[in-house]
Amino acid sequence: RNLFYYGSGNPAPWNETMRPGDNKWTMTIWARDLDTGEAKWGYQKTPHDEWDFAGVNQMILSDHKVDGKVTPLLTHIDRNGIMYTLNRDNGNLVQAAKVDPAVNVFKKVDLKT
């Protein structure tokens, strides 16, 4: 697993009407191969970010049981009010939870899409 992890920031220009669509690869958690620089996976947290969430907060690496198997995890608490936990090896979303019930930007995050 020779990977490093980092986040990309919000899209530009700030005026969201000037940049239609999801603004792919912004607001994304990335995993890259240390030897080749190749992107192994990316997970976009806030498509078409119009709130300036930035999305580059720290990431916590850990190993915990998921479905009975010890799994390498990455946890990121984002400025959008959601705590994301992903499988570090493949980028699959394991859990997404609001960090405060007052968060009203999203009702929930679909774990499959």
C-alpha positions in Angstrom: 0.0 0.0 0.0 2.6 2.6 -0.9 0.1 5.5 -1.0 -0.1 9.1 0.3 -3.3 11.0 0.9 -4.3 14.6 0.5 -7.3 16.8 -0.2 -8.0 19.2 -3.1 -9.7 22.5 -2.4 -12.9 24.2 -3.6 -13.5 25.2 -7.2 -13.1 28.6 -8.8 -14.4 31.1 -9.5 -16.3 31.5 -6.3 -19.5 32.5 -8.2 -21.0 29.0 -8.7 -23.2 30.2 -11.6 -20.0 30.6 -13.7 -19.0 26.9 -13.3 -21.8 24.5 -14.0 -21.7 20.8 -13.1 -20.0 18.9 -10.2 -16.6 20.5 -10.8 -15.0 17.1 -10.8 -11.9 16.5 -8.7 -12.4 19.6 -6.5 -13.3 19.0 -2.8 -11.7 15.5 -3.2 -9.7 13.2 -1.0 -6.9 11.7 -3.1 -4.7 8.6 -2.8 -1.6 8.5 -5.0 1.1 5.9 -5.5 4.4 7.2 -3.9 6.5 5.5 -6.6 4.7 6.5 -9.8 2.6 9.5 -8.7 -0.4 7.8 -10.3 -3.8 8.6 -8.7 -5.2 5.4 -7.3 -8.5 6.8 -6.2 -10.4 10.0 -5.4 -13.6 10.7 -3.4 -15.4 14.0 -4.0 -17.1 15.2 -0.8 -19.0 18.3 -2.0 -19.8 18.3 -5.7 -20.2 21.9 -7.0 -19.1 23.4 -3.7 -20.8 26.8 -3.5 -20.1 27.4 0.2 -16.3 27.6 0.2 -15.8 24.5 2.3 -12.3 24.1 1.0 -12.1 20.4 2.0 -8.4 20.2 2.9 -8.7 19.4 6.6 -6.5 16.7 8.2 -7.0 13.0 7.6 -6.7 10.4 10.3 -5.3 7.0 9.4 -6.4 4.0 11.4 -7.1 0.3 11.3 -10.5 -1.0 12.6 -12.8 -3.9 12.0 -15.3 -3.4 9.2 -17.7 -6.4 8.7 -15.5 -8.5 11.0 -12.2 -7.8 9.1 -9.5 -5.4 10.1 -9.6 -2.7 7.5 -7.2 0.3 6.7 -9.3 3.4 7.2 -9.0 7.2 6.5 -11.3 9.5 8.4 -11.8 13.1 7.4 -14.0 15.7 9.2 -14.9 18.2 6.6 -16.0 21.8 6.9 -19.3 20.7 5.3 -20.2 19.1 8.6 -19.8 15.5 7.6 -17.3 13.0 8.9 -16.2 10.7 6.2 -14.5 7.3 6.7 -13.1 5.6 3.7 -11.2 2.4 3.0 -7.6 3.6 2.5 -6.9 0.9 -0.1 -9.7 1.5 -2.5 -11.5 4.7 -1.5 -14.8 3.0 -0.8 -17.0 5.0 1.6 -17.5 3.1 4.8 -19.3 5.7 6.8 -20.5 9.3 6.5 -22.1 11.0 9.5 -23.1 14.5 10.5 -20.8 15.9 13.2 -23.6 18.1 14.5 -27.4 17.8 14.1 -27.5 21.5 13.1 -25.8 20.7 9.8 -28.3 21.6 7.2 -26.4 21.5 3.9 -27.0 17.8 3.5 -29.7 15.5 4.9 -27.4 12.5 4.4 -24.7 11.0 2.3 -25.5 8.0 0.2 -22.9 5.4 0.9 -23.2 3.8 -2.5 -23.0 6.8 -4.8 
